[in-house]
Amino acid sequence: MKMHQLMLLAALTIACSCGGSPTNRNASVDPDAGPGGPNEAGCVDPIIEPLGPIATSPCEFSLDGAAAGATYAIDCRMDLDGATVTLADDVTLSFDGGEIVGGTLSFAGGRIDGRLLNDTLTIKGEATLIDPVMAFYPERWRTIVEGPVSDVVATQNRDAFEAVLKLAHKLAATRIEIGAFDAFFKTDGPLSEGTPTNLAISIPGDFQLAMSDSTHLRMQPHGHFRSVLIGLELVNDVTLSGGHLHGERLEHDYDSGYVDSDGSTGPTHEWVALVSIKSSQRVDIGCMTLEDATGDNLVISGVHHYNDPLYVPASDIEIHNNRFSGARRTNLVVTSGERITFEHNLVEDGGVDLPGSPGVAPSANFNMEPHRERAPDGKLIEFERVNDVVFRHNIFRVNDREANPKAGDLLLSHGNGPILVENNRFENDSVSFTTTDGVEIANNVFDGGGIAAGDAENFGRDDFVFGNRVHHNHVSAPGGRALHIAGNGVEAYDNILEGNTGIDLGPGGGEAEGLSNAEIWNNEITATHTGIRTINTMQNVVIRNNRIAMTDDSTWSVVLANEWSGDDGAGFVFEANSVVVADGGTSRAPPAALLFAHTLTMVGNTMGEVQIGGGSRIDFRNNTVDSRVDAHGVSFASDSPNTAITDNTIHIYPSKTPLEVHCVFARAGVTLSASVVTTPNTCLED
């Protein structure tokens, strides 16, 4: 990273103007932008006291005659020998180094110490834990076998572990804590009428699962195309924290593809996830490591479609202080939900290629992809919907972009605002949105990536694409484009943009595509080849008060192309911008600008010589042109009807070159239409 970027990160505070015309010309970045890895604040391993030596001497008393309301400290070994003991009302059993095994206790409103629970003891009736925070002791649950195991044992592990969670929840535990633990769980199952049975470890509602850095839950290798390690479905008030969840993408059997009864093949294994949150509310996922999912590391979705009366959104979801790494498809996915916050996460290498497990589309670090379709009558049908999402203080990165050019990126395919992307760090990674409203990308640092704001196919779409803003970002994209703006309804201001191309506007496939209803102002652009380039149709686009610094003796600083043919005017204005030579650049003067446009106004700009390569209806006035020594001020390479070059100050240097140079010049063989006006202008030689 360049020194001035480091200083920016270290010294500046947020200086975001969120309304009106900002006066600050420098992008400002929160010094805490990005966590520098998951922020350790609040990420504390649960402290689990060891059980210590367990008494082996038989108890000298029986619970059969326990008195109502009595408390018994278990400091011995009580073997129920398969019997069921029915306790009196409100009996309390506390732990004092002993154990109760081999039978059933039937409570009537009593309490039990969680340290007495084990896989040979069944609890019936109404009982609660003495302490609602229950520690998980692997030695108490010997039906869960740690380490590599067979499929049969991994299935047993899943059933037994889920049974522990259900028992704790039944006994009114609010939190279960796990220390050192490492086990495989088989969570794939058979198909039923073409629909996979979700055999995930299901987490109950009103519950916290707290794991330590020594906790490892691993998905047993399999060949299923849709499997989930941990599932939250229609449950509320759930917290998952700490621990490591491991996928099996390197061991997955990709050859066992799903075949339907009609012989058709199904999905190609990209729907395997480590954590799935379906239609659940008030969920907190923090301080975890999720890695190497065959599909996605974390998925947030709904059980029913958005347009179904039974729809319940996944909502009020907090994803923070986690590390997501190496998912084969996407590290993080949201298809349906609202009020979702991603904060202080490290998200890396989503969709990277691994030996025997190449990344699969969209190969991303994050993807927001609610499903929508058009009805035959053109009406939009929203099967899924995502809105009110925040990304703050995260790191998104691809560690080896050269080896994985298609991996990574934060993709906002569809969504409804507000969608806020602020104070994040992108390393060899980018962010993009397409069919969205209310997206705000602000105060982020991009080192080796850029911003793609919109899609050219959404030109003129003010129904679903509007109100998107990009501001106060620092983008360094060597060899690429720092900012791409297309579609409709984008404002971009107060950004620092460094790249081969500073801003690329409206690339697409035809006159009906490009950029509409956009304003770009107060950006600091440093480019090696093109400062601002526009392609295809520009309608109601204003580019003003930008500073473009060219680092090389570039062919073009500004390329403006506009295939506008409407009768009501394009509203395409390039005003009060300046083009200069960057510090250390090789040019003796600002490089040339190419104008090939229909219906363009350029007024009050300072720039190098201008080359008009065609088009029509160009209004070029009140500009200051400082040409290179051997160049004309304004030259026509072809005719441009209804064009006016007037009231400009043009600097040329005929005495410093043997070439014949002019303020305004038509090249050999070019005949200008009578509608072309080239006076008055002020022609100067300094």
TIFI-846799 format. One record per residue (C-alpha): x, y, z; residue in one letter. Coordinates in steps of 0.5 Angstrom, whole numbers, padded with zeros to 4 digits, always signed. Layout:
XYZa ...
This chain:
+0000+0000+0000m +0002+0007-0002k +0005+0011+0004m -0001+0017+0003h -0006+0011+0004q -0003+0009+0010l -0003+0016+0013m -0010+0017+0011l -0012+0010+0015l -0008+0012+0021a -0010+0020+0021a -0017+0021+0018l -0024+0021+0021t -0030+0020+0018i -0032+0026+0014a -0038+0024+0010c -0043+0029+0007s -0050+0026+0007c -0054+0031+0003g -0053+0037-0001g -0047+0038-0005s -0040+0037-0001p -0035+0042+0000t -0030+0037+0002n -0026+0035-0004r -0022+0029-0001n -0024+0022+0001a -0024+0021+0008s -0024+0014+0011v -0025+0012+0019d -0018+0010+0022p -0022+0003+0024d -0024+0002+0017a -0024-0006+0017g -0022-0010+0023p -0015-0012+0021g -0018-0019+0022g -0024-0021+0026p -0024-0015+0032n -0022-0019+0038e -0027-0015+0043a -0032-0019+0046g -0029-0026+0043c -0028-0029+0049v -0027-0037+0050d -0032-0040+0055p -0029-0042+0062i -0031-0049+0063i -0029-0051+0070e -0026-0059+0069p -0030-0064+0073l -0025-0067+0076g -0024-0074+0079p -0031-0077+0079i -0033-0081+0085a -0033-0089+0084t -0036-0091+0091s -0043-0093+0091p -0048-0088+0094c -0050-0090+0101e -0057-0087+0100f -0063-0088+0095s -0067-0082+0091l -0074-0087+0092d -0075-0084+0098g -0073-0077+0097a -0077-0072+0101a -0081-0066+0098a -0076-0060+0097g -0070-0063+0099a -0063-0062+0096t -0058-0068+0095y -0051-0067+0094a -0049-0072+0089i -0042-0074+0091d -0042-0082+0090c -0044-0086+0084r -0051-0088+0083m -0053-0093+0078d -0060-0094+0077l -0059-0100+0074d -0065-0099+0068g -0070-0097+0073a -0074-0090+0073t -0074-0086+0080v -0080-0082+0081t -0078-0076+0085l -0082-0072+0090a -0084-0065+0089d -0078-0060+0088d -0073-0064+0089v -0066-0061+0088t -0060-0065+0085l -0053-0062+0086s -0046-0064+0083f -0041-0065+0089d -0036-0070+0085g -0041-0076+0083g -0045-0078+0078e -0052-0082+0077i -0052-0087+0071v -0056-0092+0068g -0063-0090+0068g -0069-0085+0069t -0071-0079+0073l -0078-0077+0073s -0078-0070+0076f -0084-0066+0079a -0082-0059+0079g -0075-0060+0081g -0068-0058+0079r -0061-0062+0077i -0054-0060+0076d -0052-0060+0069g -0046-0063+0071r -0050-0069+0073l -0053-0070+0066l -0050-0076+0061n -0052-0080+0056d -0054-0086+0060t -0059-0082+0064l -0066-0080+0062t -0070-0074+0065i -0077-0074+0065k -0082-0069+0068g -0082-0062+0070e -0075-0060+0071a -0070-0054+0070t -0062-0054+0071l -0059-0050+0077i -0055-0046+0073d -0058-0044+0066p -0051-0044+0063v -0049-0051+0062m -0042-0054+0060a -0042-0059+0055f -0037-0065+0058y -0035-0070+0052p -0033-0075+0057e -0040-0075+0060r -0043-0076+0053w -0039-0082+0050r -0044-0084+0045t -0041-0078+0041i -0034-0080+0038v -0029-0075+0037e -0024-0075+0031g -0025-0079+0024p -0030-0084+0024v -0035-0088+0020s -0041-0085+0017d -0045-0090+0022v -0042-0086+0028v -0042-0079+0025a -0049-0080+0024t -0050-0083+0031q -0045-0076+0033n -0051-0072+0030r -0056-0075+0033d -0053-0075+0040a -0050-0068+0040f -0057-0065+0038e -0060-0069+0043a -0056-0066+0048v -0058-0059+0045l -0065-0061+0046k -0065-0064+0053l -0061-0057+0055a -0067-0053+0052h -0072-0057+0055k -0069-0056+0062l -0069-0049+0061a -0062-0048+0059a -0060-0041+0056t -0053-0043+0054r -0049-0049+0053i -0042-0048+0053e -0037-0052+0050i -0029-0053+0051g -0024-0057+0047a -0028-0062+0043f -0027-0064+0036d -0032-0069+0032a -0035-0070+0025f -0043-0070+0024f -0046-0073+0018k -0052-0069+0016t -0054-0071+0009d -0060-0075+0008g -0064-0079+0003p -0069-0075-0002l -0076-0075-0001s -0081-0074-0007e -0075-0070-0010g -0074-0066-0004t -0068-0067+0001p -0069-0068+0008t -0065-0063+0012n -0061-0067+0017l -0057-0061+0020a -0056-0060+0027i -0062-0056+0029s -0061-0050+0034i -0067-0049+0039p -0070-0042+0040g -0068-0038+0046d -0062-0041+0046f -0054-0039+0046q -0049-0044+0043l -0042-0042+0046a -0036-0045+0043m -0029-0044+0045s -0023-0044+0040d -0021-0051+0041s -0028-0053+0039t -0029-0056+0032h -0035-0059+0029l -0034-0062+0022r -0038-0064+0016m -0037-0071+0015q -0035-0072+0008p -0041-0074+0003h -0044-0074-0004g -0050-0070-0003h -0052-0064-0006f -0056-0060-0001r -0053-0061+0006s -0053-0057+0012v -0048-0057+0018l -0052-0053+0023i -0059-0050+0022g -0064-0045+0025l -0071-0046+0022e -0076-0041+0024l -0073-0040+0031v -0072-0034+0035n -0067-0031+0039d -0061-0035+0038v -0054-0034+0039t -0048-0038+0036l -0041-0036+0038s -0034-0038+0038g -0031-0045+0035g -0029-0047+0028h -0034-0050+0023l -0031-0054+0018h -0034-0056+0011g -0032-0062+0007e -0030-0059+0000r -0024-0063-0001l -0027-0069+0001e -0034-0069-0003h -0036-0074-0008d -0038-0069-0014y -0039-0075-0018d -0045-0077-0014s -0050-0072-0018g -0057-0072-0016y -0062-0076-0021v -0069-0075-0021d -0074-0080-0023s -0075-0077-0030d -0068-0078-0031g -0066-0071-0030s -0060-0069-0026t -0060-0064-0021g -0056-0059-0018p -0048-0059-0018t -0047-0060-0011h -0046-0052-0010e -0052-0052-0004w -0048-0055+0001v -0048-0050+0007a -0044-0050+0014l -0050-0045+0017v -0057-0044+0015s -0061-0039+0018i -0068-0040+0015k -0074-0035+0017s -0071-0034+0024s -0071-0027+0028q -0066-0024+0033r -0060-0028+0031v -0053-0027+0033d -0047-0030+0030i -0040-0028+0033g -0033-0030+0034c -0034-0036+0029m -0029-0039+0024t -0033-0042+0018l -0029-0045+0012e -0029-0050+0006d -0036-0051+0005a -0038-0055-0001t -0043-0049-0003g -0043-0043+0002d -0041-0042+0009n -0047-0038+0011l -0054-0038+0008v -0059-0033+0010i -0066-0035+0007s -0074-0036+0008g -0078-0042+0009v -0084-0039+0004h -0084-0034-0002h -0084-0027+0000y -0091-0027-0004n -0094-0033+0000d -0098-0031+0006p -0094-0036+0010l -0088-0032+0009y -0083-0030+0015v -0077-0026+0014p -0071-0028+0017a -0070-0021+0021s -0065-0018+0026d -0059-0022+0024i -0052-0020+0027e -0046-0023+0024i -0040-0020+0027h -0033-0022+0029n -0032-0028+0025n -0028-0031+0020r -0031-0034+0013f -0026-0037+0009s -0025-0042+0002g -0033-0043+0001a -0033-0047-0006r -0039-0042-0008r -0040-0036-0004t -0038-0035+0003n -0044-0031+0005l -0051-0031+0002v -0057-0027+0003v -0063-0029-0001t -0069-0027+0003s -0069-0023+0010g -0069-0016+0013e -0065-0012+0018r -0058-0016+0017i -0052-0013+0020t -0045-0016+0018f -0039-0012+0022e -0032-0014+0024h -0032-0020+0020n -0026-0023+0016l -0029-0026+0009v -0023-0029+0005e -0022-0033-0001d -0030-0034-0003g -0030-0039-0009g -0023-0040-0010v -0020-0046-0014d -0017-0052-0010l -0015-0058-0012p -0020-0063-0014g -0025-0057-0012s -0026-0051-0017p -0030-0046-0015g -0037-0045-0018v -0041-0039-0020a -0042-0034-0017p -0035-0035-0014s -0036-0030-0009a -0034-0027-0002n -0042-0025-0001f -0048-0025-0006n -0054-0022-0005m -0059-0026-0009e -0066-0025-0008p -0070-0029-0014h -0075-0025-0018r -0079-0026-0024e -0083-0023-0029r -0090-0025-0030a -0093-0026-0038p -0096-0019-0037d -0089-0016-0035g -0091-0015-0027k -0085-0017-0023l -0086-0023-0018i -0082-0023-0012e -0081-0030-0010f -0075-0027-0005e -0074-0020-0002r -0068-0017+0001v -0067-0010+0005n -0064-0006+0010d -0057-0009+0010v -0051-0006+0013v -0044-0008+0012f -0039-0004+0017r -0032-0005+0019h -0030-0012+0015n -0025-0014+0011i -0026-0017+0004f -0020-0020+0001r -0017-0025-0004v -0011-0028-0002n -0008-0030-0009d -0012-0026-0014r -0007-0028-0020e -0009-0035-0019a -0016-0034-0018n -0019-0028-0022p -0026-0030-0022k -0026-0031-0014a -0028-0026-0009g -0032-0020-0009d -0038-0017-0005l -0044-0018-0010l -0051-0014-0009l -0055-0017-0015s -0062-0015-0013h -0064-0011-0006g -0068-0006-0003n -0065+0000+0001g -0062+0002+0005p -0056-0002+0004i -0050+0001+0007l -0043-0001+0005v -0038+0003+0010e -0032+0003+0013n -0030-0004+0010n -0023-0006+0007r -0023-0009+0000f -0016-0013-0001e -0015-0015-0008n -0023-0015-0008d -0029-0011-0011s -0036-0009-0009v -0042-0009-0014s -0049-0008-0015f -0054-0008-0021t -0062-0008-0020t -0062-0004-0013t -0064+0002-0010d -0062+0006-0004g -0055+0003-0004v -0049+0007-0001e -0042+0005-0001i -0038+0010+0003a -0031+0011+0007n -0028+0004+0004n -0021+0003+0002v -0020-0001-0004f -0013-0004-0005d -0013-0008-0011g -0020-0008-0013g -0026-0003-0015g -0033-0001-0015i -0038-0003-0020a -0044+0001-0019a -0050-0001-0023g -0051-0005-0030d -0052-0002-0037a -0058-0006-0038e -0062-0002-0032n -0061+0005-0036f -0067+0009-0035g -0070+0004-0030r -0073+0009-0025d -0078+0004-0022d -0073-0001-0018f -0066+0002-0019v -0065+0009-0016f -0062+0013-0010g -0055+0009-0010n -0049+0013-0008r -0042+0012-0008v -0038+0017-0004h -0031+0018+0000h -0028+0012-0002n -0021+0011-0003h -0020+0006-0009v -0013+0004-0012s -0014-0001-0018a -0007-0002-0021p -0008-0004-0028g -0016-0004-0028g -0022+0001-0027r -0023+0004-0020a -0030+0006-0021l -0035+0003-0026h -0042+0007-0026i -0048+0005-0031a -0056+0004-0030g -0060+0009-0027n -0060+0013-0021g -0053+0014-0018v -0049+0019-0015e -0041+0019-0014a -0037+0024-0010y -0031+0026-0006d -0028+0019-0008n -0020+0018-0009i -0020+0014-0015l -0013+0011-0018e -0013+0006-0024g -0011+0005-0031n -0018+0008-0032t -0021+0012-0027g -0029+0012-0028i -0032+0008-0033d -0039+0010-0035l -0044+0006-0038g -0041+0000-0042p -0046-0004-0045g -0049-0007-0052g -0053-0001-0055g -0057+0005-0055e -0062+0003-0050a -0056+0002-0045e -0052+0006-0041g -0053+0011-0036l -0058+0015-0034s -0060+0020-0028n -0053+0020-0025a -0048+0026-0022e -0041+0025-0021i -0037+0031-0018w -0031+0032-0013n -0027+0026-0015n -0020+0026-0015e -0018+0021-0020i -0011+0019-0022t -0010+0015-0028a -0005+0012-0033t -0009+0011-0039h -0016+0014-0039t -0019+0019-0033g -0026+0018-0035i -0029+0014-0041r -0036+0014-0043t -0039+0009-0047i -0046+0008-0050n -0052+0013-0048t -0052+0018-0043m -0058+0021-0041q -0059+0027-0035n -0051+0025-0033v -0047+0031-0030v -0040+0030-0029i -0037+0036-0025r -0032+0039-0021n -0027+0033-0022n -0020+0033-0022r -0016+0028-0027i -0009+0027-0026a -0006+0023-0032m +0001+0019-0030t +0003+0017-0037d +0004+0021-0043d -0003+0018-0045s -0007+0018-0051t -0013+0020-0048w -0015+0023-0041s -0023+0023-0043v -0026+0019-0048v -0034+0021-0049l -0038+0017-0053a -0046+0018-0053n -0051+0015-0058e -0056+0019-0056w -0062+0020-0061s -0068+0023-0057g -0072+0029-0059d -0072+0032-0051d -0064+0033-0050g -0059+0028-0047a -0058+0033-0041g -0050+0030-0042f -0046+0035-0038v -0039+0036-0037f -0037+0042-0033e -0032+0045-0029a -0027+0039-0029n -0019+0040-0029s -0014+0035-0033v -0007+0036-0030v -0001+0032-0031v +0000+0028-0024a +0007+0028-0020d +0012+0024-0024g +0008+0024-0030g +0012+0024-0037t +0007+0029-0040s +0009+0036-0042r +0002+0038-0042a -0005+0035-0040p -0006+0029-0045p -0011+0029-0051a -0019+0028-0050a -0023+0025-0055l -0030+0027-0056l -0034+0022-0060f -0041+0024-0058a -0048+0026-0060h -0051+0032-0055t -0046+0033-0051l -0045+0040-0047t -0037+0041-0044m -0037+0048-0041v -0032+0051-0036g -0027+0045-0036n -0019+0046-0036t -0016+0040-0040m -0011+0038-0046g -0012+0039-0053e -0019+0036-0056v -0020+0031-0062q -0027+0031-0064i -0028+0024-0068g -0035+0025-0070g -0042+0025-0067g -0046+0031-0067s -0049+0037-0063r -0043+0038-0058i -0043+0045-0055d -0036+0046-0053f -0035+0053-0049r -0032+0057-0044n -0026+0052-0043n -0019+0053-0042t -0015+0048-0047v -0007+0047-0046d -0005+0043-0052s +0002+0040-0052r +0007+0043-0056v +0006+0039-0063d -0002+0039-0062a -0007+0043-0065h -0012+0046-0060g -0018+0043-0062v -0018+0038-0068s -0024+0035-0072f -0022+0028-0075a -0029+0028-0078s -0035+0032-0079d -0039+0033-0073s -0046+0037-0075p -0049+0042-0070n -0043+0043-0066t -0040+0049-0063a -0033+0051-0061i -0034+0058-0058t -0031+0062-0052d -0026+0058-0051n -0018+0060-0049t -0014+0055-0053i -0006+0055-0052h -0002+0053-0057i +0006+0053-0058y +0007+0054-0066p +0014+0057-0064s +0016+0051-0061k +0015+0046-0066t +0017+0046-0074p +0010+0043-0075l +0004+0047-0077e -0001+0048-0071v -0008+0051-0070h -0013+0053-0065c -0018+0050-0069v -0017+0045-0074f -0020+0040-0079a -0015+0034-0081r -0014+0033-0089a -0020+0030-0092g -0025+0033-0087v -0030+0038-0089t -0034+0041-0084l -0042+0042-0084s -0044+0049-0085a -0048+0048-0078s -0041+0047-0075v -0039+0054-0071v -0031+0055-0069t -0031+0062-0067t -0030+0066-0063p -0025+0063-0059n -0018+0066-0056t -0012+0063-0058c -0006+0064-0054l +0002+0062-0054e +0005+0063-0048d 
